[in-house]
Amino acid sequence: MFCMLTSLFVLSVMMPNYLTDYLHLEVQQMGFVMSAIGLVAFSASC
């Protein structure tokens, strides 16, 4: 549980910077990607 929560916090903080700085996505595209990650995680938990 500790590892899962740690990875969740790290991904939620670092993923937007990775998407915008390294992959050069626009802010709106980054929002769509982050939303898709959240929706997939939610649907996988159901």
PDB file of N, H, CA, C and O in Angstrom:
ATOM      1  N   MET A   1       0.829  -1.189   0.000  1.00  0.00           N
ATOM      2  CA  MET A   1       0.000   0.000   0.000  1.00  0.00           C
ATOM      3  C   MET A   1       0.875   1.254   0.000  1.00  0.00           C
ATOM      4  O   MET A   1       0.573   2.234  -0.682  1.00  0.00           O
ATOM      5  N   PHE A   2       1.958   1.211   0.772  1.00  0.00           N
ATOM      6  H   PHE A   2       2.203   0.416   1.326  1.00  0.00           H
ATOM      7  CA  PHE A   2       2.862   2.360   0.830  1.00  0.00           C
ATOM      8  C   PHE A   2       3.464   2.653  -0.545  1.00  0.00           C
ATOM      9  O   PHE A   2       3.533   3.811  -0.959  1.00  0.00           O
ATOM     10  N   CYS A   3       3.894   1.617  -1.244  1.00  0.00           N
ATOM     11  H   CYS A   3       3.837   0.677  -0.908  1.00  0.00           H
ATOM     12  CA  CYS A   3       4.501   1.801  -2.570  1.00  0.00           C
ATOM     13  C   CYS A   3       3.477   2.332  -3.576  1.00  0.00           C
ATOM     14  O   CYS A   3       3.803   3.169  -4.417  1.00  0.00           O
ATOM     15  N   MET A   4       2.240   1.841  -3.485  1.00  0.00           N
ATOM     16  H   MET A   4       1.975   1.161  -2.802  1.00  0.00           H
ATOM     17  CA  MET A   4       1.211   2.299  -4.400  1.00  0.00           C
ATOM     18  C   MET A   4       0.910   3.789  -4.184  1.00  0.00           C
ATOM     19  O   MET A   4       0.808   4.553  -5.145  1.00  0.00           O
ATOM     20  N   LEU A   5       0.770   4.189  -2.932  1.00  0.00           N
ATOM     21  H   LEU A   5       0.853   3.569  -2.152  1.00  0.00           H
ATOM     22  CA  LEU A   5       0.487   5.594  -2.654  1.00  0.00           C
ATOM     23  C   LEU A   5       1.667   6.490  -3.021  1.00  0.00           C
ATOM     24  O   LEU A   5       1.475   7.603  -3.510  1.00  0.00           O
ATOM     25  N   THR A   6       2.881   6.009  -2.787  1.00  0.00           N
ATOM     26  H   THR A   6       3.037   5.105  -2.390  1.00  0.00           H
ATOM     27  CA  THR A   6       4.057   6.795  -3.160  1.00  0.00           C
ATOM     28  C   THR A   6       4.112   7.006  -4.658  1.00  0.00           C
ATOM     29  O   THR A   6       4.359   8.119  -5.122  1.00  0.00           O
ATOM     30  N   SER A   7       3.885   5.947  -5.419  1.00  0.00           N
ATOM     31  H   SER A   7       3.684   5.043  -5.042  1.00  0.00           H
ATOM     32  CA  SER A   7       3.917   6.088  -6.871  1.00  0.00           C
ATOM     33  C   SER A   7       2.777   6.973  -7.363  1.00  0.00           C
ATOM     34  O   SER A   7       2.954   7.726  -8.321  1.00  0.00           O
ATOM     35  N   LEU A   8       1.626   6.896  -6.733  1.00  0.00           N
ATOM     36  H   LEU A   8       1.483   6.284  -5.955  1.00  0.00           H
ATOM     37  CA  LEU A   8       0.504   7.752  -7.112  1.00  0.00           C
ATOM     38  C   LEU A   8       0.844   9.224  -6.913  1.00  0.00           C
ATOM     39  O   LEU A   8       0.585  10.047  -7.790  1.00  0.00           O
ATOM     40  N   PHE A   9       1.422   9.557  -5.768  1.00  0.00           N
ATOM     41  H   PHE A   9       1.633   8.889  -5.055  1.00  0.00           H
ATOM     42  CA  PHE A   9       1.781  10.946  -5.498  1.00  0.00           C
ATOM     43  C   PHE A   9       2.884  11.430  -6.431  1.00  0.00           C
ATOM     44  O   PHE A   9       2.831  12.561  -6.914  1.00  0.00           O
ATOM     45  N   VAL A  10       3.876  10.594  -6.690  1.00  0.00           N
ATOM     46  H   VAL A  10       3.919   9.675  -6.298  1.00  0.00           H
ATOM     47  CA  VAL A  10       4.966  10.993  -7.578  1.00  0.00           C
ATOM     48  C   VAL A  10       4.442  11.195  -8.994  1.00  0.00           C
ATOM     49  O   VAL A  10       4.802  12.172  -9.651  1.00  0.00           O
ATOM     50  N   LEU A  11       3.600  10.286  -9.473  1.00  0.00           N
ATOM     51  H   LEU A  11       3.308   9.492  -8.940  1.00  0.00           H
ATOM     52  CA  LEU A  11       3.059  10.432 -10.822  1.00  0.00           C
ATOM     53  C   LEU A  11       2.171  11.659 -10.944  1.00  0.00           C
ATOM     54  O   LEU A  11       2.230  12.372 -11.946  1.00  0.00           O
ATOM     55  N   SER A  12       1.353  11.909  -9.939  1.00  0.00           N
ATOM     56  H   SER A  12       1.305  11.329  -9.125  1.00  0.00           H
ATOM     57  CA  SER A  12       0.437  13.043 -10.033  1.00  0.00           C
ATOM     58  C   SER A  12       1.181  14.378  -9.982  1.00  0.00           C
ATOM     59  O   SER A  12       0.681  15.383 -10.488  1.00  0.00           O
ATOM     60  N   VAL A  13       2.364  14.398  -9.379  1.00  0.00           N
ATOM     61  H   VAL A  13       2.770  13.582  -8.968  1.00  0.00           H
ATOM     62  CA  VAL A  13       3.131  15.640  -9.316  1.00  0.00           C
ATOM     63  C   VAL A  13       4.063  15.784 -10.512  1.00  0.00           C
ATOM     64  O   VAL A  13       4.188  16.878 -11.063  1.00  0.00           O
ATOM     65  N   MET A  14       4.717  14.708 -10.924  1.00  0.00           N
ATOM     66  H   MET A  14       4.615  13.820 -10.477  1.00  0.00           H
ATOM     67  CA  MET A  14       5.750  14.795 -11.949  1.00  0.00           C
ATOM     68  C   MET A  14       5.226  14.597 -13.377  1.00  0.00           C
ATOM     69  O   MET A  14       5.843  15.082 -14.325  1.00  0.00           O
ATOM     70  N   MET A  15       4.120  13.905 -13.544  1.00  0.00           N
ATOM     71  H   MET A  15       3.619  13.511 -12.774  1.00  0.00           H
ATOM     72  CA  MET A  15       3.618  13.605 -14.884  1.00  0.00           C
ATOM     73  C   MET A  15       3.272  14.862 -15.691  1.00  0.00           C
ATOM     74  O   MET A  15       3.610  14.904 -16.873  1.00  0.00           O
ATOM     75  N   PRO A  16       2.619  15.886 -15.129  1.00  0.00           N
ATOM     76  CA  PRO A  16       2.355  17.085 -15.940  1.00  0.00           C
ATOM     77  C   PRO A  16       3.630  17.756 -16.452  1.00  0.00           C
ATOM     78  O   PRO A  16       3.673  18.212 -17.595  1.00  0.00           O
ATOM     79  N   ASN A  17       4.660  17.817 -15.621  1.00  0.00           N
ATOM     80  H   ASN A  17       4.625  17.446 -14.693  1.00  0.00           H
ATOM     81  CA  ASN A  17       5.930  18.394 -16.082  1.00  0.00           C
ATOM     82  C   ASN A  17       6.539  17.560 -17.188  1.00  0.00           C
ATOM     83  O   ASN A  17       7.065  18.111 -18.155  1.00  0.00           O
ATOM     84  N   TYR A  18       6.481  16.249 -17.069  1.00  0.00           N
ATOM     85  H   TYR A  18       6.054  15.801 -16.284  1.00  0.00           H
ATOM     86  CA  TYR A  18       7.020  15.365 -18.098  1.00  0.00           C
ATOM     87  C   TYR A  18       6.275  15.552 -19.414  1.00  0.00           C
ATOM     88  O   TYR A  18       6.890  15.634 -20.476  1.00  0.00           O
ATOM     89  N   LEU A  19       4.958  15.619 -19.339  1.00  0.00           N
ATOM     90  H   LEU A  19       4.458  15.552 -18.476  1.00  0.00           H
ATOM     91  CA  LEU A  19       4.162  15.749 -20.558  1.00  0.00           C
ATOM     92  C   LEU A  19       4.367  17.086 -21.253  1.00  0.00           C
ATOM     93  O   LEU A  19       4.408  17.143 -22.482  1.00  0.00           O
ATOM     94  N   THR A  20       4.494  18.147 -20.495  1.00  0.00           N
ATOM     95  H   THR A  20       4.461  18.100 -19.496  1.00  0.00           H
ATOM     96  CA  THR A  20       4.618  19.467 -21.111  1.00  0.00           C
ATOM     97  C   THR A  20       6.060  19.803 -21.482  1.00  0.00           C
ATOM     98  O   THR A  20       6.295  20.393 -22.536  1.00  0.00           O
ATOM     99  N   ASP A  21       7.027  19.443 -20.645  1.00  0.00           N
ATOM    100  H   ASP A  21       6.836  18.963 -19.788  1.00  0.00           H
ATOM    101  CA  ASP A  21       8.415  19.825 -20.909  1.00  0.00           C
ATOM    102  C   ASP A  21       9.130  18.853 -21.834  1.00  0.00           C
ATOM    103  O   ASP A  21       9.829  19.283 -22.752  1.00  0.00           O
ATOM    104  N   TYR A  22       8.973  17.565 -21.614  1.00  0.00           N
ATOM    105  H   TYR A  22       8.406  17.217 -20.868  1.00  0.00           H
ATOM    106  CA  TYR A  22       9.720  16.575 -22.384  1.00  0.00           C
ATOM    107  C   TYR A  22       9.001  16.181 -23.675  1.00  0.00           C
ATOM    108  O   TYR A  22       9.622  16.092 -24.734  1.00  0.00           O
ATOM    109  N   LEU A  23       7.695  15.946 -23.583  1.00  0.00           N
ATOM    110  H   LEU A  23       7.190  16.018 -22.723  1.00  0.00           H
ATOM    111  CA  LEU A  23       6.930  15.549 -24.765  1.00  0.00           C
ATOM    112  C   LEU A  23       6.362  16.742 -25.531  1.00  0.00           C
ATOM    113  O   LEU A  23       5.813  16.573 -26.619  1.00  0.00           O
ATOM    114  N   HIS A  24       6.489  17.940 -24.975  1.00  0.00           N
ATOM    115  H   HIS A  24       6.935  18.078 -24.090  1.00  0.00           H
ATOM    116  CA  HIS A  24       6.055  19.191 -25.610  1.00  0.00           C
ATOM    117  C   HIS A  24       4.571  19.178 -25.974  1.00  0.00           C
ATOM    118  O   HIS A  24       4.190  19.604 -27.064  1.00  0.00           O
ATOM    119  N   LEU A  25       3.742  18.691 -25.063  1.00  0.00           N
ATOM    120  H   LEU A  25       4.052  18.345 -24.177  1.00  0.00           H
ATOM    121  CA  LEU A  25       2.296  18.746 -25.248  1.00  0.00           C
ATOM    122  C   LEU A  25       1.779  20.093 -24.754  1.00  0.00           C
ATOM    123  O   LEU A  25       2.368  20.718 -23.873  1.00  0.00           O
ATOM    124  N   GLU A  26       0.682  20.517 -25.334  1.00  0.00           N
ATOM    125  H   GLU A  26       0.204  20.009 -26.050  1.00  0.00           H
ATOM    126  CA  GLU A  26       0.011  21.719 -24.846  1.00  0.00           C
ATOM    127  C   GLU A  26      -0.663  21.399 -23.511  1.00  0.00           C
ATOM    128  O   GLU A  26      -0.837  20.233 -23.157  1.00  0.00           O
ATOM    129  N   VAL A  27      -1.034  22.438 -22.783  1.00  0.00           N
ATOM    130  H   VAL A  27      -0.892  23.385 -23.070  1.00  0.00           H
ATOM    131  CA  VAL A  27      -1.644  22.242 -21.465  1.00  0.00           C
ATOM    132  C   VAL A  27      -2.970  21.487 -21.593  1.00  0.00           C
ATOM    133  O   VAL A  27      -3.275  20.631 -20.762  1.00  0.00           O
ATOM    134  N   GLN A  28      -3.756  21.796 -22.622  1.00  0.00           N
ATOM    135  H   GLN A  28      -3.508  22.491 -23.297  1.00  0.00           H
ATOM    136  CA  GLN A  28      -5.031  21.110 -22.807  1.00  0.00           C
ATOM    137  C   GLN A  28      -4.811  19.632 -23.129  1.00  0.00           C
ATOM    138  O   GLN A  28      -5.541  18.781 -22.620  1.00  0.00           O
ATOM    139  N   GLN A  29      -3.830  19.313 -23.955  1.00  0.00           N
ATOM    140  H   GLN A  29      -3.237  20.005 -24.368  1.00  0.00           H
ATOM    141  CA  GLN A  29      -3.527  17.917 -24.271  1.00  0.00           C
ATOM    142  C   GLN A  29      -3.037  17.180 -23.028  1.00  0.00           C
ATOM    143  O   GLN A  29      -3.389  16.020 -22.814  1.00  0.00           O
ATOM    144  N   MET A  30      -2.232  17.845 -22.212  1.00  0.00           N
ATOM    145  H   MET A  30      -1.947  18.787 -22.385  1.00  0.00           H
ATOM    146  CA  MET A  30      -1.766  17.250 -20.964  1.00  0.00           C
ATOM    147  C   MET A  30      -2.942  16.942 -20.043  1.00  0.00           C
ATOM    148  O   MET A  30      -2.955  15.910 -19.373  1.00  0.00           O
ATOM    149  N   GLY A  31      -3.922  17.828 -20.010  1.00  0.00           N
ATOM    150  H   GLY A  31      -3.912  18.667 -20.555  1.00  0.00           H
ATOM    151  CA  GLY A  31      -5.116  17.587 -19.200  1.00  0.00           C
ATOM    152  C   GLY A  31      -5.900  16.382 -19.677  1.00  0.00           C
ATOM    153  O   GLY A  31      -6.409  15.608 -18.866  1.00  0.00           O
ATOM    154  N   PHE A  32      -6.001  16.215 -20.997  1.00  0.00           N
ATOM    155  H   PHE A  32      -5.588  16.844 -21.656  1.00  0.00           H
ATOM    156  CA  PHE A  32      -6.696  15.040 -21.533  1.00  0.00           C
ATOM    157  C   PHE A  32      -5.962  13.756 -21.173  1.00  0.00           C
ATOM    158  O   PHE A  32      -6.594  12.759 -20.824  1.00  0.00           O
ATOM    159  N   VAL A  33      -4.644  13.771 -21.254  1.00  0.00           N
ATOM    160  H   VAL A  33      -4.131  14.581 -21.538  1.00  0.00           H
ATOM    161  CA  VAL A  33      -3.859  12.576 -20.919  1.00  0.00           C
ATOM    162  C   VAL A  33      -4.010  12.243 -19.438  1.00  0.00           C
ATOM    163  O   VAL A  33      -4.209  11.082 -19.081  1.00  0.00           O
ATOM    164  N   MET A  34      -3.916  13.246 -18.579  1.00  0.00           N
ATOM    165  H   MET A  34      -3.755  14.189 -18.869  1.00  0.00           H
ATOM    166  CA  MET A  34      -4.060  13.004 -17.138  1.00  0.00           C
ATOM    167  C   MET A  34      -5.469  12.515 -16.806  1.00  0.00           C
ATOM    168  O   MET A  34      -5.634  11.652 -15.944  1.00  0.00           O
ATOM    169  N   SER A  35      -6.475  13.050 -17.472  1.00  0.00           N
ATOM    170  H   SER A  35      -6.341  13.751 -18.173  1.00  0.00           H
ATOM    171  CA  SER A  35      -7.848  12.584 -17.258  1.00  0.00           C
ATOM    172  C   SER A  35      -8.011  11.145 -17.709  1.00  0.00           C
ATOM    173  O   SER A  35      -8.677  10.354 -17.041  1.00  0.00           O
ATOM    174  N   ALA A  36      -7.408  10.802 -18.836  1.00  0.00           N
ATOM    175  H   ALA A  36      -6.867  11.444 -19.378  1.00  0.00           H
ATOM    176  CA  ALA A  36      -7.492   9.425 -19.331  1.00  0.00           C
ATOM    177  C   ALA A  36      -6.816   8.458 -18.367  1.00  0.00           C
ATOM    178  O   ALA A  36      -7.320   7.358 -18.140  1.00  0.00           O
ATOM    179  N   ILE A  37      -5.692   8.850 -17.802  1.00  0.00           N
ATOM    180  H   ILE A  37      -5.283   9.744 -17.986  1.00  0.00           H
ATOM    181  CA  ILE A  37      -5.009   7.993 -16.824  1.00  0.00           C
ATOM    182  C   ILE A  37      -5.916   7.774 -15.615  1.00  0.00           C
ATOM    183  O   ILE A  37      -6.018   6.657 -15.108  1.00  0.00           O
ATOM    184  N   GLY A  38      -6.568   8.829 -15.158  1.00  0.00           N
ATOM    185  H   GLY A  38      -6.485   9.736 -15.570  1.00  0.00           H
ATOM    186  CA  GLY A  38      -7.471   8.704 -14.012  1.00  0.00           C
ATOM    187  C   GLY A  38      -8.674   7.848 -14.312  1.00  0.00           C
ATOM    188  O   GLY A  38      -9.097   7.059 -13.467  1.00  0.00           O
ATOM    189  N   LEU A  39      -9.243   7.989 -15.515  1.00  0.00           N
ATOM    190  H   LEU A  39      -8.899   8.630 -16.201  1.00  0.00           H
ATOM    191  CA  LEU A  39     -10.411   7.187 -15.876  1.00  0.00           C
ATOM    192  C   LEU A  39     -10.056   5.703 -16.015  1.00  0.00           C
ATOM    193  O   LEU A  39     -10.830   4.833 -15.613  1.00  0.00           O
ATOM    194  N   VAL A  40      -8.888   5.423 -16.583  1.00  0.00           N
ATOM    195  H   VAL A  40      -8.259   6.129 -16.910  1.00  0.00           H
ATOM    196  CA  VAL A  40      -8.451   4.024 -16.716  1.00  0.00           C
ATOM    197  C   VAL A  40      -8.204   3.428 -15.338  1.00  0.00           C
ATOM    198  O   VAL A  40      -8.580   2.283 -15.087  1.00  0.00           O
ATOM    199  N   ALA A  41      -7.587   4.176 -14.454  1.00  0.00           N
ATOM    200  H   ALA A  41      -7.282   5.106 -14.659  1.00  0.00           H
ATOM    201  CA  ALA A  41      -7.341   3.672 -13.098  1.00  0.00           C
ATOM    202  C   ALA A  41      -8.656   3.428 -12.359  1.00  0.00           C
ATOM    203  O   ALA A  41      -8.790   2.448 -11.626  1.00  0.00           O
ATOM    204  N   PHE A  42      -9.626   4.327 -12.556  1.00  0.00           N
ATOM    205  H   PHE A  42      -9.517   5.122 -13.151  1.00  0.00           H
ATOM    206  CA  PHE A  42     -10.923   4.139 -11.913  1.00  0.00           C
ATOM    207  C   PHE A  42     -11.645   2.922 -12.456  1.00  0.00           C
ATOM    208  O   PHE A  42     -12.208   2.137 -11.693  1.00  0.00           O
ATOM    209  N   SER A  43     -11.631   2.760 -13.766  1.00  0.00           N
ATOM    210  H   SER A  43     -11.174   3.397 -14.387  1.00  0.00           H
ATOM    211  CA  SER A  43     -12.342   1.622 -14.359  1.00  0.00           C
ATOM    212  C   SER A  43     -11.654   0.299 -14.032  1.00  0.00           C
ATOM    213  O   SER A  43     -12.317  -0.735 -13.944  1.00  0.00           O
ATOM    214  N   ALA A  44     -10.341   0.318 -13.851  1.00  0.00           N
ATOM    215  H   ALA A  44      -9.803   1.158 -13.923  1.00  0.00           H
ATOM    216  CA  ALA A  44      -9.629  -0.907 -13.490  1.00  0.00           C
ATOM    217  C   ALA A  44      -9.918  -1.321 -12.055  1.00  0.00           C
ATOM    218  O   ALA A  44      -9.846  -2.503 -11.718  1.00  0.00           O
ATOM    219  N   SER A  45     -10.247  -0.342 -11.204  1.00  0.00           N
ATOM    220  H   SER A  45     -10.305   0.618 -11.477  1.00  0.00           H
ATOM    221  CA  SER A  45     -10.496  -0.659  -9.798  1.00  0.00           C
ATOM    222  C   SER A  45     -11.920  -1.169  -9.564  1.00  0.00           C
ATOM    223  O   SER A  45     -12.211  -1.736  -8.510  1.00  0.00           O
ATOM    224  N   CYS A  46     -12.796  -0.972 -10.530  1.00  0.00           N
ATOM    225  H   CYS A  46     -12.560  -0.511 -11.385  1.00  0.00           H
ATOM    226  CA  CYS A  46     -14.186  -1.412 -10.378  1.00  0.00           C
ATOM    227  C   CYS A  46     -14.391  -2.862 -10.665  1.00  0.00           C
ATOM    228  O   CYS A  46     -15.515  -3.357 -10.573  1.00  0.00           O
TER     229      CYS A  46
END
